[in-house]
Amino acid sequence: MSGLRVIPTWRHGQERLYVCLPDGRNVAWYDREAARVNLLSEDRAEDVLEALRPFLTGQVTVGPPPVPTPAELARLSLHPDDDLAPNRPGEALLVALDRDPGPPRRLRPDPRRRELAAQQAVGDALDRLDGAGWHTLHSVPLPGGDLVHHLAIGPGGLFAVHALYAHKHRVLITDPMVALSRRDPHPLLRRLRSTADRASYALTAEVHPVLALTDPAEITVTGPVREVRVLRDTEIADLARLGGVLKPADVEALHAVARDRRTWTRV
């Protein structure tokens, strides 16, 4: 008996099966998506394959781990406190509500929970683009307390997506003003353009602003809207149809830069 153990893990939405010695050290891992067994110790190849035999499906490549790309090296060098990739949709609001949940009884719902619902709905829709070659970062902090709700990076380019709770509201857009039903309008589009400009400066690449409305009853746009793409949350998948702007290597490189918190400290 080799004494090797197989431990399944999930990382960034992908399953890996690590093969470990009794003392916990890794000697190999099986990447299902890549159909590859990566060996850290060539002399244990037979034992590793025997331990993984119940889990292997189809043809697999066996060998040492591939040489990491510059983007992968940049990611691996990040301190966990500086890595924005683990942020959940609405991360900043989740933290705020955990620290101060508010009174248990109130006449009106906490508006932060509506904002959270919007960011989670839009964030979940963006995360589903991952299989189409996209990466999304959530709750990207900017100096001064501002946030990029979601930064989507993919073949179609870079998009700063702002989620707005519009459940059963009639939305009136007159650039730069946005109004929900009978509420007072606000110059939200001006703010989105400014946020996208700050993101462009940080990443030295063009970032396009997007307003994502969650479950609106009706959207009325009077006149042209400059630069900002307006979508319902159910139309987020349309971004996956955009392409021809960034190559896969460019997507990975920009994602590696954007996920570093320090990238955003001087914008």
C-alpha positions as CSV (number, residue, x, y, z in Angstrom):
1,M,0.0,0.0,0.0
2,S,1.3,3.5,-0.9
3,G,-0.5,5.3,1.9
4,L,-1.5,8.1,-0.5
5,R,-4.8,9.9,0.1
6,V,-7.0,11.7,-2.5
7,I,-8.6,14.9,-1.2
8,P,-11.1,16.8,-3.5
9,T,-11.1,20.6,-3.3
10,W,-12.8,23.4,-5.2
11,R,-10.8,26.5,-6.2
12,H,-12.2,29.4,-8.2
13,G,-15.1,27.2,-9.3
14,Q,-12.9,24.3,-10.5
15,E,-12.5,20.9,-8.9
16,R,-9.1,19.5,-8.2
17,L,-8.2,16.2,-6.6
18,Y,-5.0,16.4,-4.6
19,V,-3.0,13.3,-3.9
20,C,-1.3,13.6,-0.5
21,L,1.2,11.7,1.6
22,P,0.2,10.5,5.1
23,D,1.8,13.7,6.6
24,G,-0.4,15.9,4.4
25,R,2.2,16.9,1.8
26,N,1.0,17.0,-1.8
27,V,2.7,14.8,-4.4
28,A,0.2,15.4,-7.3
29,W,-3.2,16.8,-8.3
30,Y,-5.7,15.8,-10.9
31,D,-7.3,18.7,-12.9
32,R,-10.6,17.3,-14.3
33,E,-11.3,20.2,-16.6
34,A,-7.8,20.0,-18.2
35,A,-7.8,16.1,-18.0
36,R,-4.3,16.3,-16.6
37,V,-2.5,14.7,-13.7
38,N,0.3,17.0,-12.4
39,L,3.1,15.2,-10.7
40,L,5.4,16.9,-8.2
41,S,7.4,13.7,-7.8
42,E,8.0,11.7,-10.9
43,D,9.1,8.6,-9.0
44,R,5.6,8.2,-7.5
45,A,3.8,8.3,-10.8
46,E,2.5,4.6,-10.5
47,D,1.3,5.1,-7.0
48,V,-0.4,8.3,-7.8
49,L,-2.2,6.8,-10.8
50,E,-3.3,3.8,-8.7
51,A,-4.7,6.2,-6.0
52,L,-6.6,8.2,-8.6
53,R,-7.8,5.3,-10.7
54,P,-11.4,5.4,-9.3
55,F,-11.6,9.1,-10.2
56,L,-10.0,9.2,-13.7
57,T,-12.3,9.6,-16.7
58,G,-11.2,9.2,-20.3
59,Q,-7.7,9.9,-21.5
60,V,-5.5,12.0,-19.2
61,T,-2.1,13.6,-19.6
62,V,0.4,12.8,-16.9
63,G,3.5,14.9,-16.2
64,P,5.0,17.7,-14.2
65,P,2.9,20.9,-13.7
66,P,3.0,23.2,-16.7
67,V,5.2,26.3,-16.4
68,P,3.0,29.1,-15.0
69,T,2.3,32.1,-17.2
70,P,3.2,35.6,-16.1
71,A,-0.4,36.1,-15.1
72,E,-0.5,33.0,-13.0
73,L,2.8,34.0,-11.3
74,A,1.4,37.4,-10.5
75,R,-1.7,35.7,-9.0
76,L,0.3,33.3,-6.9
77,S,2.5,36.1,-5.5
78,L,-0.6,38.0,-4.1
79,H,-1.0,38.2,-0.4
80,P,-4.5,36.9,0.6
81,D,-5.4,40.3,1.9
82,D,-4.7,41.9,-1.4
83,D,-6.5,39.4,-3.6
84,L,-10.0,40.6,-4.6
85,A,-11.0,37.4,-6.5
86,P,-12.6,35.7,-3.5
87,N,-15.0,38.7,-3.0
88,R,-18.7,37.6,-3.3
89,P,-21.3,39.7,-5.1
90,G,-22.3,42.4,-2.7
91,E,-19.2,41.7,-0.5
92,A,-19.1,45.2,1.0
93,L,-22.8,45.2,1.9
94,L,-22.5,41.7,3.4
95,V,-19.7,42.9,5.6
96,A,-21.6,46.1,6.6
97,L,-24.8,44.2,7.4
98,D,-22.8,41.7,9.5
99,R,-21.3,44.5,11.5
100,D,-24.5,46.5,11.8
101,P,-27.6,44.5,10.9
102,G,-29.9,47.3,12.1
103,P,-32.9,47.1,14.4
104,P,-34.9,43.8,14.1
105,R,-38.2,45.7,13.5
106,R,-38.5,48.7,11.3
107,L,-41.4,50.2,9.3
108,R,-39.6,50.0,6.0
109,P,-37.2,47.3,4.7
110,D,-33.5,48.1,5.1
111,P,-32.4,49.7,1.7
112,R,-29.1,48.0,2.0
113,R,-30.8,44.6,1.6
114,R,-32.4,45.7,-1.6
115,E,-29.0,46.9,-2.9
116,L,-27.6,43.5,-1.8
117,A,-30.3,41.6,-3.7
118,A,-29.5,43.6,-6.8
119,Q,-25.8,43.1,-6.6
120,Q,-26.2,39.4,-6.0
121,A,-28.6,38.9,-8.9
122,V,-26.3,40.7,-11.3
123,G,-23.1,39.1,-9.8
124,D,-24.5,35.6,-10.2
125,A,-25.4,36.3,-13.8
126,L,-21.9,37.6,-14.5
127,D,-20.3,34.6,-12.8
128,R,-22.2,32.3,-15.2
129,L,-20.1,33.8,-18.0
130,D,-17.0,32.2,-16.6
131,G,-17.3,29.2,-19.0
132,A,-17.3,31.6,-22.0
133,G,-13.8,32.9,-21.1
134,W,-14.9,35.8,-18.8
135,H,-13.7,36.7,-15.3
136,T,-15.7,38.9,-12.9
137,L,-14.5,40.7,-9.8
138,H,-17.0,41.9,-7.3
139,S,-17.0,44.8,-4.9
140,V,-13.8,46.4,-6.2
141,P,-12.9,49.2,-3.7
142,L,-11.9,52.6,-4.8
143,P,-10.4,55.4,-2.7
144,G,-12.9,57.6,-1.1
145,G,-15.4,54.8,-0.3
146,D,-16.6,54.2,-3.9
147,L,-17.0,50.8,-5.4
148,V,-17.1,49.1,-8.7
149,H,-20.0,46.7,-8.1
150,H,-18.7,44.2,-10.7
151,L,-15.8,44.3,-13.1
152,A,-16.3,41.9,-16.0
153,I,-13.2,41.1,-18.1
154,G,-13.6,38.9,-21.2
155,P,-13.3,38.6,-25.0
156,G,-15.7,41.6,-25.4
157,G,-13.6,43.9,-23.3
158,L,-13.8,45.3,-19.8
159,F,-17.1,46.5,-18.2
160,A,-17.7,48.3,-14.9
161,V,-21.2,47.0,-14.1
162,H,-23.4,48.9,-11.6
163,A,-26.4,47.0,-10.2
164,L,-29.6,49.0,-9.5
165,Y,-32.6,47.5,-7.6
166,A,-35.6,48.3,-9.8
167,H,-38.1,45.5,-8.8
168,K,-41.5,46.4,-10.4
169,H,-40.4,50.0,-10.9
170,R,-40.8,52.1,-14.0
171,V,-37.4,53.4,-14.9
172,L,-37.0,56.7,-16.7
173,I,-33.5,57.5,-18.1
174,T,-32.7,61.0,-19.4
175,D,-29.0,61.1,-19.6
176,P,-27.5,61.7,-17.0
177,M,-30.6,61.3,-14.8
178,V,-32.1,58.0,-13.7
179,A,-35.5,57.9,-11.9
180,L,-37.4,55.0,-10.4
181,S,-41.2,55.5,-10.6
182,R,-42.1,58.7,-8.7
183,R,-38.8,59.0,-6.9
184,D,-36.5,62.0,-7.5
185,P,-34.1,61.5,-10.4
186,H,-30.4,61.3,-9.8
187,P,-27.4,61.8,-12.1
188,L,-26.4,58.1,-11.9
189,L,-25.0,57.8,-15.4
190,R,-22.5,60.6,-14.8
191,R,-21.3,58.7,-11.7
192,L,-21.0,55.5,-13.7
193,R,-18.9,57.2,-16.4
194,S,-16.7,58.6,-13.7
195,T,-16.2,55.2,-12.1
196,A,-15.4,53.6,-15.5
197,D,-12.9,56.3,-16.2
198,R,-11.2,55.6,-12.8
199,A,-11.1,51.9,-13.6
200,S,-9.6,52.7,-17.1
201,Y,-6.9,54.8,-15.4
202,A,-6.0,52.0,-13.0
203,L,-5.9,49.2,-15.6
204,T,-4.5,51.4,-18.5
205,A,-7.2,49.8,-20.6
206,E,-10.6,51.1,-21.8
207,V,-13.4,50.1,-19.3
208,H,-17.1,50.6,-20.4
209,P,-19.8,51.5,-18.0
210,V,-22.9,49.3,-17.7
211,L,-26.1,49.9,-15.8
212,A,-27.8,46.6,-14.9
213,L,-31.4,47.0,-13.7
214,T,-32.9,44.1,-11.7
215,D,-36.5,43.1,-12.6
216,P,-37.8,46.5,-13.8
217,A,-41.4,46.8,-14.8
218,E,-40.6,49.2,-17.7
219,I,-37.6,51.0,-19.0
220,T,-38.0,54.3,-20.9
221,V,-35.0,56.0,-22.4
222,T,-35.5,59.5,-23.7
223,G,-32.8,60.5,-26.1
224,P,-29.3,58.9,-26.6
225,V,-27.3,57.7,-23.7
226,R,-23.6,58.5,-23.9
227,E,-21.2,55.6,-23.4
228,V,-23.3,53.7,-20.8
229,R,-24.9,50.4,-21.8
230,V,-28.2,49.8,-20.1
231,L,-29.3,46.2,-19.5
232,R,-31.9,44.2,-17.6
233,D,-30.3,41.6,-15.3
234,T,-31.8,39.0,-17.6
235,E,-29.8,40.4,-20.5
236,I,-26.3,40.1,-18.8
237,A,-25.7,36.9,-20.9
238,D,-25.7,39.1,-24.0
239,L,-22.2,40.3,-23.0
240,A,-20.9,36.8,-23.8
241,R,-21.8,37.4,-27.5
242,L,-19.3,40.3,-27.6
243,G,-15.9,39.4,-28.8
244,G,-12.9,40.3,-31.0
245,V,-11.5,42.8,-28.4
246,L,-9.3,40.8,-26.1
247,K,-7.4,37.6,-26.7
248,P,-7.4,35.0,-23.9
249,A,-3.9,35.9,-22.8
250,D,-4.9,39.5,-22.5
251,V,-8.0,38.6,-20.4
252,E,-5.8,36.6,-18.0
253,A,-3.2,39.3,-17.7
254,L,-5.8,42.0,-17.0
255,H,-7.6,39.8,-14.5
256,A,-4.3,39.3,-12.7
257,V,-3.7,43.0,-12.5
258,A,-7.3,43.9,-11.5
259,R,-7.6,41.3,-8.7
260,D,-4.7,43.0,-6.9
261,R,-6.2,45.5,-4.4
262,R,-3.1,47.7,-4.7
263,T,-4.0,48.4,-8.3
264,W,-6.9,50.5,-7.2
265,T,-5.2,52.6,-4.4
266,R,-4.2,55.6,-6.6
267,V,-7.3,56.2,-8.8
